[in-house]
């Protein structure tokens, strides 16, 4: 929530900063193993992104903070005028210490990009893979998103991207946890529509096993 109804100074500064942000290189490479081989994706890690954007933010009187607030990661973008706004991103409930560190860094990167309007064109976002390792764009089934308010579409895309990323990294349990946290039926269907048949079968299988108390 903004402390002021006037946010012209902040958004003017942010618009100027967005035009000055340098290209963020994808310097981190991950090899993912599948039953039929492996594939590689690259992304721009947080520790490389921050040093590149911080001078631009400072020059325009902008800064940011990030921290956990209950089950959400909160990114706050603030301006020397005193104006600020927040970007919220859900965290996984009750993760292990290792899982928490991994997902916290992962969500910090995505939340900061979203709040600042930074596009790094990551290979690990909004993509899924066929069995032969060829990448294809993840798109929802026709008509499904029409039933969901447009202001929630960004959230649906973000959650679907997180689930796909975990599947691509071979972490099916974490993918299931994110999907299971969606409480709204329409939003759940929206996320479901982004997943390929193998991901859906896996989520169903894990869910059935948990109901039977074997997972």
N, C-alpha and C positions, 0 to 999 in steps of 0.2 A: 504494500500500500504506500502511496506517496504521502509525504508529509506536507506537501504543498499542492494546491490546485494548478499552480503555474509551473510547468515543467519545460518551458520554452528554452531556457538556458541549457539545461541538461541535454535535451534532444538536439539542440543546435550543435552542441559540442560533440555529441555522439555521431551525428551525421558527418561532421567534419573529420572526426577520427576514422570513421568507416572508409572515407575516401583516401586516407593516408596509411591504413594498415598495410604492411608489406605482405607479400605472398608467404604463406606458411608452408614450408616444405614437409613432405611426408618422409620422415627419416627412420621410422620404426617399422620393422618387418616381422611378420608373424607367419609361421608355417603351420598350416592346419592339416592334420591327417584325416583321410576318409577311407572307407572300405575299398574304394577304387583308386587310391593314390593320395595325392596331396595338392594343395594350392597355397599360394602366398598372397597376403594382403598387406598393404602399407597404410600407415596413418601418421598424423602429426601429433606427437606426444605433448602432454601438458607442459613438461619441463622445457621443451623447445619453443612452445607457443608463447608462454608468458614473457620471456626476455625480449621477444620481438614486438609484442604489442604494448608492453609497459611504457616505453618512452613516448609512444604516440598518445597513450592515455594521459600521461603526465603533462605533455605539452598542451593538451586540451582541457586540463583541469579535471580530469576524470580519474577514478580509481574503482577498485572492487574489493569485496570481501566474500568469502565462501565458508559455510559451516553447516553443521547438521542441526535441524530443529525437529525433534521427534523422529518421524519416519520420512522426513524430506530433507533434501539438500537445498539450501538457500544461497543463491548468488545475489549479492546486492551491488548494484552499480550506482555510484554516487558522484556528485559534482561539487566543485568548490562553492557554488551558490547555496549549497545546503539541500538541493533537490536530490532525490534518489528513487529507485524502483527496485523491485525484487523479481527474481525468476526462481520458481520452485520446481524441483524434480524429485519424484519418489525414490526412496531407498528400499532395499529388500528387508523384510522383517527377519529379525533374529539370525543374522548370518554369523559364520564363524569369524574369528579375528582376521584370518587371511582373506576370506571372502569380503569382509567389510572394507579392508584396505584397498582391495582390487576394485570393487564396485564404486567406492568413494572417489578414487582417482578418475575412473572411467566417467562417472557422472559429473565430476567437476569440469572435465574437458568439454563434454557436450553442453552442459548448462552455461558455461562461460561463452562458448561459441554462439549459442542461441541468444543469450542476453545482449551480446555485443554485435550480433549480426555478422559474425565471421564465417566465411565459407572456405573450408580447407579441402573440399572434395575428397574426403576420406574414402578409401576403398572398403573400409570396414563398416560403413554406415549405409543403411537402406539398400542392402544387397543380399541376395541369397544365391545359392549355387546348385547347379544340376549335378547328377551323380558322376558325370565325367569331369567335374571340376570347372566347368565353364560358368562364368558369372553372368547372372541376368538380373535385371532391375526388379525389385520387389514392388508390386503394385496390387492394390486391393481389387477384389471382385467387383464387377460393375454393379452399381446401385446400393451397395452396402453402406458406404459413407454418406449417402443421401439422407439417411435417417438420423445422423448425428449432427448436432449443432456445429457450425463451421469453426466456432471459437475453440472447439475441442479437437479439431483435426490435427493440430500440431502435436498435441499430447498423444493421440493415437499413433501418429507416425513415429514419434520418439520411442514409445513403448514397444512398438513392433520392431523398430530398429534394434533396440536393446535385446529383445528376445532372439532375433536372427543372429546378432553378434555372438550371443552365448552359444547358440547352436553351432555356428561356424567355428567357434573355439572348442567345441566338443563338450561344453558344460551344459548338459541337458537339464540337470536338476535346477540350476539357477534360472534357466529359461522358463522352466515350469513355474518356479516361485513367482517370477514377475507376472506371468499370465494369470496365475491363481489369485493375485492381489487385485485384479480388476473386478470391481463390484457391480458396475453398471452393465446390464445385459447387452445393450446396443453397442457400447464401447468395446465390450468383450468380442462381439461379433466383428466389429471394425478391425481390431487387432488380428483376430482369427483369419480374416480375409487376406491379410498380407502374407500369411505363412504358407509354405508349400505342403503337399500331402504328407511327406515324411515327417515334417515338424508336427503337424496336427496329430498324426498317429502316435508319435512319441509322447506328446502332451496327454493324449487320452490314456495311453498305457500307464504313464506315471500316476495320473489321477486315479485310475481304477485300482492300481496297486496300493496307493495311500488309503483309499476307502476301505480296502480289505486288510489294512494294517500290516502289509508286507514291505513297505518302503518307508 
